[in-house]
Amino acid sequence: MSLKDHLYELRNRLGLAILSILLGGVFGFLWFMWDIGPIPSLSKVLLGPYCELPSDVRFSPNEKCQLFQTKPFEAFMVNFKVGIAAGMVVTAPLWLYQLWAFITPGLYARERKFAYIFVFFASILFAAGAVLAFLVIPQGLEVLVSFGGDAFITALNATDYISFVLVMLLIFGVSFEMPLLVIMLNLVGVLPYENLKRWRRGIIFGLFIFAAFATPGTDPVSMIALSVAMTVLFELAVQVARINDKRKAKREAAENQGLSDDEASKLDLGGAAVEPSKPLAELGKDFDDVT
């Protein structure tokens, strides 16, 4: 394909991806307000951590668990934001397929296999991080609202609370991708196990520092949960790197078995057949007018 055709394809792929996200946003917008059979609405799911706060520290003038709307159309904008986020998750297979269909013609079969594996484990790790964030948000909120004692009562507005929850889910989900990145760098030979072993203490210390600055609530519960989880995942990645390097060393030793230090390893000098070149008149048909 010419450069012009590649740009046309990119435009079409991006258009279909954006259209799928918008359709998912409409679905998420409606899901925010209504239940889907046994599945509760998004508003109930997101309000869950806030409603788990003790009733004596949460402001409930009508004895209901509700957020404050302090600006006109604030509820609409919150619904729109959550709907788009939920739509991106629900329609992820559609818009990810469009991106994949654009880049896959330039990949070898082995590279496509690694990409499938990477996307599969990346999705699982992101979901695991989001679930952990949702589990620690109630405890983190309880710690944060307890600092004022009896002098304060919690009355969160919708925008601040929903943004806090979404950022927590995003940070935990993205942070859980770290071990996958370590393993991929080890597989391509950029980050061997010996370096990871030598840098282990410094990296773990850096993970705790990252968790302290990354968590938006600055509460000790979410910081400790994120740092401990990332440390465990990093240690698993280190062990995977150790096994991979050990297998790689055995494979290389078997290939060079019986060779002295001054003897070169065997090379395959048999070249593949080369197809005859096309005449210039035929080659000109493969280029457009600009080329």
Residue pairs with C-beta under 8 A, 6 or more apart in sequence:
1 9
2 287
2 288
2 290
2 291
4 288
4 290
9 102
10 102
13 98
13 99
13 101
13 102
14 98
16 94
16 95
16 98
17 94
17 95
17 98
17 99
18 95
20 91
20 94
20 95
20 98
21 84
21 87
21 88
21 91
21 95
22 87
23 87
23 91
24 84
24 86
24 87
24 88
24 89
24 90
24 91
24 94
25 80
25 83
25 84
25 86
25 87
25 88
26 83
26 87
27 83
27 86
27 87
27 90
28 42
28 82
28 83
28 84
28 85
28 86
28 87
28 90
29 79
29 80
29 83
29 87
30 83
31 41
31 42
31 83
31 86
32 41
32 42
32 43
32 79
32 82
32 83
32 86
33 41
33 43
33 79
34 41
35 41
35 44
42 82
42 83
42 86
46 82
46 162
46 165
47 65
47 66
47 67
48 134
48 138
49 134
49 137
49 138
49 141
49 165
50 58
50 65
50 67
50 141
50 156
50 161
51 58
51 65
52 138
52 141
52 142
53 138
53 141
53 142
53 145
53 154
54 142
57 145
57 146
57 152
57 153
57 154
58 65
58 145
58 153
58 154
58 155
59 153
59 154
59 155
60 66
67 156
67 157
67 158
67 161
67 162
68 155
68 156
68 157
68 158
69 75
69 157
69 158
70 157
71 159
74 157
74 158
74 159
75 158
77 159
78 158
78 159
78 162
81 162
81 166
82 162
82 166
85 166
88 95
92 123
96 119
100 115
104 112
104 115
107 115
114 184
114 187
118 180
118 184
121 180
122 177
122 180
125 173
125 176
125 177
125 179
125 180
125 233
126 173
126 174
126 176
126 177
127 173
128 176
129 169
129 172
129 173
129 174
129 175
129 176
129 229
130 169
130 172
130 173
132 172
132 176
132 225
132 226
132 229
133 168
133 169
133 171
133 172
133 173
133 222
134 169
136 221
136 222
136 225
137 165
137 168
137 222
139 221
140 215
140 217
140 219
140 221
140 222
141 217
141 219
143 219
143 220
143 221
144 217
144 219
145 152
145 154
164 216
164 217
167 216
168 215
168 216
168 217
168 222
171 214
171 215
171 216
171 226
172 226
175 210
175 211
175 214
175 226
175 229
175 230
176 229
176 230
176 233
178 207
178 230
178 233
178 234
178 237
179 233
179 234
179 236
179 237
180 237
182 191
182 196
182 234
182 237
182 238
182 241
183 237
183 240
183 241
183 244
185 191
186 192
186 193
186 196
186 237
186 240
186 241
186 244
186 245
187 244
191 241
192 241
192 245
193 238
193 241
193 242
193 244
193 245
194 245
196 203
196 237
196 238
196 241
197 238
197 242
200 238
203 234
204 231
204 234
207 227
207 230
207 231
207 234
208 227
208 231
210 227
210 230
211 223
211 224
211 226
211 227
211 230
212 218
212 223
212 227
214 226
215 222
215 223
215 226
255 265
256 265
259 265
